[in-house]
Amino acid sequence: MTAERLQKVLARAGVASRRKVEEMIAAGRVTVNGEVASLGDKADPAVDHVKLDGKRIEAAHPHKYLLLNKPRAVMSTREDPEGRPTVLELVPARLRKALVPVGRLDFLTEGLLLLTDDGELAQRVAHPRYGCTKTYEVKVRGTPDERKVDRLRRGIPIDGKRTRPAKIDARAVPGESENSWWTVELTEGRTRQLREMFQRVGHPVMKLRRVAIGPVRDPGLPPGAVRELTAAEVESLRRVGRKGRPAGGKGKGQGATRDRSGWAKAAPKPKTGKPKTGKKRSGGPSPAEAGAGRGPRGGGAPGHGGAPEGRGGGLRGRGGGPGGRGGGPRGRSGAPAGRGGGPGGRSRGPGGPRGGRGGRGNR
């Protein structure tokens, strides 16, 4: 091995996260060959004596990646409280340490199962947000028609949550007449999902086996047999995991988000329609008003008559009314809004004296 930064060496050995290890180093708890280490120091655990609080840290062993063809009637767990056989019992004792099954196959399901002590790879293979496809061969009672199969492809509700879209194709098997085989690709692995899906369209599952985990296949591996993955197979699984993004990440080019299940949601459409108008301005005059000699609201401003925004005392007009020419709210002479005392007129109303000919104000 070559020398690496201490925080990487200790994190790989399972001491703590890199950030926590950095805190330990800064606190003087880590030594290399008897000397207190500093941030930035490097060490080769195969050669150097690296200690934390006086206890030597052993070099981390390479991760183990095993592929097992799980038989029926075996639990996909490390141990079973009911005493049923587990997948670890099928693994040689020298390889069992720290191994965990990646995902689960139910008790009666057979097929490929990955076991590893690499937690990061296990997360990327098992979690649906990374999109690692698992492929199954399913034998069901009878033959569902295309309408039922389309329902399963689109997704159906199970326990209040809709299943993700699935790829489902008929599989021809010689000698099968009353029942049918199907190839199904899923990107999620809910408990008894395939059995529940076909049961809800009236065709219960009779046999179920997993034949691929992402790009990894091995049709020649006998039931109950286990082998180590090749370096190429491990790398292929890493590439599949890198394609996915955590929930809430941005989509390509559009700032798309993802829902809690991990599926991309469309970016919100831009709002269209009439722009909102601002509130009516109050305060100082606009440049146009200032050039015309109009004053702001209130007496004594640079208007002609000291009236609010008018020339002769009107609120917005030039006469004496709040919006007209004479003194009425919208009329020309002082009436509320009329001619001769009615709506929109020219006679003088209670709004004040005629202020001369002015503008029409706001209508």
C-alpha positions as CSV (number, residue, x, y, z in Angstrom):
1,M,0.0,0.0,0.0
2,T,1.0,3.6,-0.5
3,A,0.8,6.4,2.1
4,E,-2.5,8.2,2.3
5,R,-3.9,11.0,4.3
6,L,-4.6,9.9,7.9
7,Q,-8.3,10.9,7.8
8,K,-8.8,8.6,4.7
9,V,-6.9,5.8,6.4
10,L,-8.9,5.9,9.6
11,A,-12.3,6.4,7.9
12,R,-11.7,3.4,5.6
13,A,-10.8,1.4,8.7
14,G,-14.3,2.2,10.1
15,V,-13.1,4.5,12.9
16,A,-15.5,7.4,12.0
17,S,-16.3,9.7,9.1
18,R,-13.5,11.8,7.7
19,R,-14.8,14.9,9.3
20,K,-14.9,13.2,12.7
21,V,-11.4,11.8,12.2
22,E,-10.1,15.3,11.4
23,E,-11.5,16.5,14.7
24,M,-9.7,13.5,16.4
25,I,-6.4,14.4,14.7
26,A,-6.8,18.1,15.7
27,A,-7.4,17.1,19.3
28,G,-4.1,15.2,19.3
29,R,-5.7,11.8,19.8
30,V,-3.9,10.2,16.8
31,T,-0.3,9.2,16.7
32,V,1.9,7.8,13.9
33,N,4.9,5.9,15.0
34,G,4.7,7.4,18.4
35,E,4.4,11.0,17.3
36,V,1.3,13.1,17.6
37,A,-0.2,13.5,14.1
38,S,-1.3,16.7,12.5
39,L,-3.9,17.4,9.8
40,G,-2.3,16.7,6.4
41,D,0.0,13.9,7.6
42,K,0.1,10.7,5.6
43,A,0.6,7.1,6.7
44,D,0.7,3.6,5.3
45,P,-1.1,1.4,7.8
46,A,0.7,-1.7,6.5
47,V,4.0,-0.2,7.6
48,D,3.3,2.6,10.0
49,H,2.0,2.2,13.5
50,V,-1.2,4.3,13.5
51,K,-2.9,4.6,16.9
52,L,-6.1,6.3,18.2
53,D,-6.1,6.9,22.0
54,G,-3.2,4.5,22.3
55,K,-4.9,1.7,20.4
56,R,-3.4,0.6,17.1
57,I,-5.6,0.8,14.0
58,E,-5.4,-2.2,11.7
59,A,-5.3,-1.7,8.0
60,A,-8.7,-2.0,6.3
61,H,-9.2,-5.1,4.3
62,P,-10.5,-4.9,0.7
63,H,-14.3,-5.1,0.4
64,K,-16.0,-8.4,-0.4
65,Y,-18.6,-8.7,-3.2
66,L,-20.4,-12.0,-3.4
67,L,-23.2,-13.2,-5.7
68,L,-25.5,-15.9,-4.4
69,N,-28.2,-17.8,-6.2
70,K,-30.7,-18.0,-3.3
71,P,-32.9,-21.1,-3.2
72,R,-36.5,-21.2,-2.1
73,A,-37.2,-21.5,1.6
74,V,-34.2,-19.5,2.7
75,M,-34.3,-16.1,4.6
76,S,-32.5,-13.1,3.1
77,T,-31.2,-12.1,6.5
78,R,-28.1,-12.6,8.6
79,E,-30.2,-14.5,11.2
80,D,-33.8,-15.6,11.8
81,P,-35.5,-15.6,15.2
82,E,-37.6,-18.6,14.0
83,G,-34.6,-20.7,13.2
84,R,-35.1,-20.9,9.5
85,P,-32.0,-21.2,7.3
86,T,-30.5,-17.9,6.1
87,V,-28.4,-16.8,3.2
88,L,-25.2,-16.4,5.3
89,E,-25.3,-20.1,6.1
90,L,-24.6,-20.7,2.4
91,V,-21.5,-18.5,2.5
92,P,-18.1,-20.0,3.5
93,A,-17.3,-19.0,7.1
94,R,-14.1,-17.2,6.1
95,L,-16.1,-14.7,4.0
96,R,-19.0,-14.1,6.4
97,K,-17.5,-11.3,8.5
98,A,-19.4,-8.0,8.1
99,L,-21.4,-9.3,5.1
100,V,-25.0,-8.0,4.6
101,P,-27.6,-8.9,1.9
102,V,-28.3,-6.1,-0.5
103,G,-32.1,-5.9,-0.6
104,R,-34.2,-8.9,0.1
105,L,-35.9,-11.8,-1.7
106,D,-38.9,-13.2,0.2
107,F,-38.8,-16.6,1.7
108,L,-40.2,-18.4,-1.3
109,T,-38.5,-16.4,-4.0
110,E,-35.3,-17.6,-5.6
111,G,-32.6,-16.0,-7.6
112,L,-29.6,-13.7,-7.5
113,L,-28.7,-11.8,-4.3
114,L,-25.7,-9.6,-3.7
115,L,-23.9,-9.7,-0.4
116,T,-21.2,-7.2,0.5
117,D,-19.5,-5.3,3.3
118,D,-19.3,-2.1,1.1
119,G,-22.1,0.0,2.6
120,E,-21.9,2.7,-0.1
121,L,-22.3,0.3,-3.0
122,A,-25.1,-1.5,-1.2
123,Q,-27.0,1.8,-0.8
124,R,-26.6,2.6,-4.5
125,V,-27.8,-0.8,-5.6
126,A,-30.7,-1.1,-3.2
127,H,-32.2,2.4,-3.0
128,P,-34.7,3.2,-5.8
129,R,-33.5,6.7,-6.2
130,Y,-30.3,5.4,-7.9
131,G,-32.4,3.5,-10.5
132,C,-30.6,0.1,-10.4
133,T,-32.9,-2.2,-12.3
134,K,-33.7,-5.7,-11.0
135,T,-35.0,-8.3,-13.5
136,Y,-37.4,-11.1,-12.6
137,E,-39.0,-14.1,-14.3
138,V,-42.5,-14.6,-13.0
139,K,-44.9,-17.5,-13.6
140,V,-48.5,-16.6,-12.9
141,R,-51.8,-18.6,-12.9
142,G,-53.6,-18.1,-16.2
143,T,-52.8,-15.4,-18.7
144,P,-53.6,-11.8,-17.9
145,D,-54.9,-9.8,-20.9
146,E,-53.2,-6.7,-22.2
147,R,-55.4,-4.3,-20.3
148,K,-54.4,-5.9,-17.0
149,V,-50.7,-6.0,-17.9
150,D,-50.9,-2.3,-18.9
151,R,-52.2,-1.5,-15.4
152,L,-49.2,-3.2,-13.9
153,R,-46.8,-1.4,-16.3
154,R,-48.2,2.0,-15.3
155,G,-48.3,1.2,-11.6
156,I,-51.0,0.3,-9.2
157,P,-51.7,1.3,-5.6
158,I,-50.3,-1.0,-2.9
159,D,-50.8,0.0,0.8
160,G,-51.7,3.5,-0.3
161,K,-48.7,4.1,-2.5
162,R,-48.5,3.6,-6.3
163,T,-45.9,1.3,-7.6
164,R,-43.3,2.7,-10.0
165,P,-43.7,2.1,-13.8
166,A,-42.3,-1.3,-14.7
167,K,-41.3,-3.0,-17.9
168,I,-43.3,-6.2,-18.4
169,D,-43.0,-8.6,-21.4
170,A,-44.5,-12.0,-22.1
171,R,-42.0,-14.9,-22.0
172,A,-42.6,-17.9,-24.1
173,V,-41.9,-21.2,-22.2
174,P,-42.5,-24.5,-24.0
175,G,-45.1,-26.8,-22.4
176,E,-47.0,-24.0,-20.6
177,S,-50.6,-23.7,-21.8
178,E,-52.8,-22.9,-18.8
179,N,-50.3,-20.6,-17.1
180,S,-47.9,-17.9,-18.3
181,W,-44.4,-16.6,-17.8
182,W,-43.4,-12.9,-17.7
183,T,-40.2,-10.9,-17.6
184,V,-40.4,-7.9,-15.3
185,E,-37.9,-5.1,-14.6
186,L,-38.4,-3.1,-11.5
187,T,-36.4,-0.1,-10.1
188,E,-37.8,-0.6,-6.6
189,G,-38.1,-3.5,-4.2
190,R,-41.1,-3.3,-1.9
191,T,-42.1,-6.2,0.3
192,R,-43.7,-8.9,-1.8
193,Q,-44.3,-6.4,-4.5
194,L,-44.5,-8.6,-7.6
195,R,-46.7,-11.1,-5.8
196,E,-49.1,-8.3,-4.7
197,M,-49.1,-6.7,-8.2
198,F,-50.2,-9.9,-10.0
199,Q,-52.6,-10.9,-7.2
200,R,-54.5,-7.6,-7.6
201,V,-55.2,-8.3,-11.3
202,G,-56.4,-11.8,-10.5
203,H,-53.4,-13.8,-11.5
204,P,-51.4,-15.0,-8.4
205,V,-47.7,-15.7,-8.7
206,M,-46.7,-19.4,-8.8
207,K,-43.0,-19.1,-9.2
208,L,-40.6,-16.1,-8.9
209,R,-36.9,-15.7,-9.4
210,R,-34.5,-12.8,-9.9
211,V,-32.3,-13.2,-12.9
212,A,-30.3,-9.9,-12.9
213,I,-29.1,-7.1,-10.6
214,G,-28.4,-4.2,-12.9
215,P,-26.1,-5.5,-15.5
216,V,-25.0,-8.5,-13.4
217,R,-26.3,-11.9,-14.6
218,D,-25.2,-15.5,-14.2
219,P,-27.6,-18.1,-15.6
220,G,-25.1,-20.8,-14.9
221,L,-24.9,-20.3,-11.2
222,P,-26.7,-23.3,-9.5
223,P,-29.2,-22.6,-6.6
224,G,-27.4,-22.3,-3.3
225,A,-24.0,-21.6,-5.0
226,V,-22.0,-18.4,-4.3
227,R,-19.1,-16.7,-6.1
228,E,-17.2,-13.5,-5.9
229,L,-18.0,-10.7,-8.3
230,T,-15.3,-9.8,-10.8
231,A,-13.7,-6.4,-10.8
232,A,-15.6,-5.6,-14.0
233,E,-19.0,-6.5,-12.5
234,V,-18.3,-4.4,-9.4
235,E,-17.4,-1.4,-11.6
236,S,-20.5,-1.9,-13.7
237,L,-22.6,-1.7,-10.5
238,R,-20.8,1.5,-9.5
239,R,-21.6,3.0,-12.8
240,V,-25.3,2.2,-12.5
241,G,-25.3,3.8,-9.0
242,R,-23.6,7.0,-10.3
243,K,-26.3,7.6,-12.8
244,G,-28.9,8.2,-10.1
245,R,-29.2,11.4,-8.0
246,P,-30.4,11.7,-4.4
247,A,-34.0,13.0,-3.9
248,G,-34.3,16.7,-4.3
249,G,-31.4,16.9,-6.7
250,K,-31.5,19.0,-9.9
251,G,-32.5,17.4,-13.2
252,K,-30.5,17.9,-16.3
253,G,-30.7,21.4,-17.5
254,Q,-34.0,22.4,-15.9
255,G,-33.7,22.5,-12.2
256,A,-36.1,19.7,-11.9
257,T,-36.7,18.2,-8.4
258,R,-37.5,14.7,-7.3
259,D,-40.3,13.5,-5.1
260,R,-39.9,11.4,-2.0
261,S,-39.9,8.3,-4.0
262,G,-37.1,9.5,-6.1
263,W,-38.8,10.1,-9.4
264,A,-38.2,13.3,-11.3
265,K,-41.0,15.9,-11.2
266,A,-41.5,18.4,-13.9
267,A,-40.1,21.9,-13.3
268,P,-43.0,24.3,-12.5
269,K,-44.3,26.1,-15.6
270,P,-43.7,29.9,-15.8
271,K,-46.7,31.9,-14.8
272,T,-48.5,33.7,-17.6
273,G,-51.2,36.3,-17.8
274,K,-51.4,40.0,-17.1
275,P,-48.7,41.4,-14.9
276,K,-49.7,42.5,-11.5
277,T,-50.0,46.3,-11.2
278,G,-48.5,48.0,-8.3
279,K,-50.3,50.1,-5.8
280,K,-51.2,53.6,-6.6
281,R,-48.3,55.8,-5.9
282,S,-48.3,58.3,-3.1
283,G,-45.7,60.7,-2.1
284,G,-43.6,63.0,-4.3
285,P,-44.5,64.0,-7.9
286,S,-43.3,62.1,-10.9
287,P,-40.9,63.8,-13.3
288,A,-43.8,64.4,-15.7
289,E,-45.9,66.0,-12.9
290,A,-42.9,68.1,-11.8
291,G,-42.5,69.4,-15.3
292,A,-46.2,70.3,-15.6
293,G,-46.1,72.1,-12.3
294,R,-48.4,69.7,-10.6
295,G,-48.0,69.2,-6.9
296,P,-48.2,66.1,-4.7
297,R,-51.1,65.3,-2.5
298,G,-51.7,68.1,-0.1
299,G,-51.8,71.9,-0.1
300,G,-48.9,74.2,-0.6
301,A,-47.3,71.9,-3.2
302,P,-45.9,73.2,-6.5
303,G,-49.3,73.0,-8.1
304,H,-51.5,75.8,-9.3
305,G,-54.0,75.8,-6.5
306,G,-52.4,73.8,-3.7
307,A,-54.9,71.0,-4.1
308,P,-54.0,67.4,-4.1
309,E,-52.5,66.5,-7.5
310,G,-54.6,69.1,-9.3
311,R,-54.4,72.7,-10.4
312,G,-57.4,74.1,-8.8
313,G,-58.2,72.1,-5.7
314,G,-59.5,68.8,-7.1
315,L,-58.1,65.5,-5.9
316,R,-57.0,64.5,-9.4
317,G,-58.5,67.0,-11.7
318,R,-57.8,70.6,-12.3
319,G,-60.9,72.2,-10.9
320,G,-62.1,71.9,-7.4
321,G,-63.6,68.4,-7.2
322,P,-61.8,65.2,-6.3
323,G,-61.7,63.9,-9.8
324,G,-63.3,66.4,-12.2
325,R,-63.0,69.9,-13.6
326,G,-65.1,71.8,-11.2
327,G,-65.3,70.1,-7.8
328,G,-67.3,66.9,-8.0
329,P,-65.7,63.5,-7.7
330,R,-65.7,62.8,-11.4
331,G,-67.8,65.5,-13.0
332,R,-66.8,68.8,-14.5
333,S,-68.4,71.3,-12.2
334,G,-68.9,70.0,-8.7
335,A,-71.7,67.5,-8.8
336,P,-70.8,64.0,-7.8
337,A,-70.6,62.5,-11.3
338,G,-73.3,63.9,-13.6
339,R,-74.6,66.8,-15.5
340,G,-76.9,69.1,-13.8
341,G,-76.5,67.4,-10.4
342,G,-76.7,63.9,-11.7
343,P,-73.9,61.4,-12.6
344,G,-71.4,62.9,-15.0
345,G,-72.9,66.4,-15.3
346,R,-71.6,70.0,-15.4
347,S,-73.5,71.7,-12.6
348,R,-72.0,72.6,-9.4
349,G,-72.3,70.2,-6.6
350,P,-71.2,70.2,-3.0
351,G,-67.5,69.6,-4.0
352,G,-66.5,73.3,-4.0
353,P,-66.3,76.2,-6.4
354,R,-65.5,75.8,-10.0
355,G,-61.9,75.8,-10.4
356,G,-61.7,76.6,-14.1
357,R,-61.4,74.3,-17.0
358,G,-59.3,71.3,-16.1
359,G,-58.6,67.7,-17.1
360,R,-60.9,64.8,-16.8
361,G,-59.1,63.2,-14.0
362,N,-59.3,59.4,-13.5
363,R,-62.3,57.6,-14.9
